[in-house]
Amino acid sequence: ETDVLIIGGGAAGAVAAIKARNYDVRVTVTDKGVLGRSGTTCTTGGNAHVYLPPKYGSHPDDTPEVYMHDMVKGGEYLSDQDMALIVAAEAGDRVIELDEIGVPHKKLPDGRFKFLRTLAESYPRAGDVKGLGATLMGVLRREIFHRGCSVFQDTMVTKLLTRAGRVVGAFGYNWKTGRGTVFAARRTVLATGSATGLYLSHSASYVTTGDGYALGYGAGCQFKNMEFQEVTLSPAPHGYA
């Protein structure tokens, strides 16, 4: 039994767990692999590149509105603009919070964030992590255990349990031991990543196989933008591929 059940142990699930513990509730995290070493985040660059207020050293002409415009234009105007606005307004706060719990961002000798300008950005922005996604997840894994969350590793959730149209928990099993577990939860968070593992060529972990899509579908969730899949540019000898 738990107050908040979080399915998935990548950055999204880990941050959700840390946030939930701020309210002094029982938090349980399940991960199909080893927490901090499976999923998408640990195989990515771990770089946010977000707008930060001027006091952190951003360009004086940069604003959340410019940041949002860059996202929408860079996405060929296919982006969900409501979501883009949320990211533009709140992503910087999340980077500051991660920095405060020990995520080692790239900084200048005087301690200020190091700003870099990359594809589709109007101005340099901050958020690069030393050691990339693996280092980011190492810090989040430490925080999850430090804050007293219950963690079920090597546990694959196969079904959301519902009552009167509401999710009340889940069933999962440890694929190493074969032992099943029923989780009763007041709230359930799906944070299982995308489905890149279904493709022959992909950059994320092979265990990122769209479990959350199947779980949500089985519980009656509606879907949108299913034509989009996560992809990462990988360095190639003569550029990017």
Salt bridges, closest charged atoms under 4 A:
ASP3 OD2 - ARG26 NE 3.30
ASP3 OD1 - ARG186 NH1 3.46
ASP61 OD2 - HIS59 ND1 3.94
ASP62 OD2 - ARG125 NE 2.99
ASP70 OD2 - ARG125 NH2 2.94
ASP80 OD2 - LYS224 NZ 2.95
GLU90 OE1 - ARG94 NH1 3.90
GLU97 OE1 - LYS19 NZ 2.92
GLU97 OE2 - ARG94 NH2 2.91
ASP99 OD1 - HIS105 ND1 3.18
ASP99 OD2 - LYS107 NZ 2.96
ASP110 OD2 - ARG112 NE 2.76
GLU121 OE1 - HIS49 ND1 3.30
ASP128 OD1 - HIS49 NE2 2.90
GLU143 OE2 - ARG142 NH2 3.42
GLU143 OE1 - ARG147 NE 2.74
ASP154 OD2 - LYS176 NZ 3.54
ASP211 OD2 - LYS32 NZ 2.95
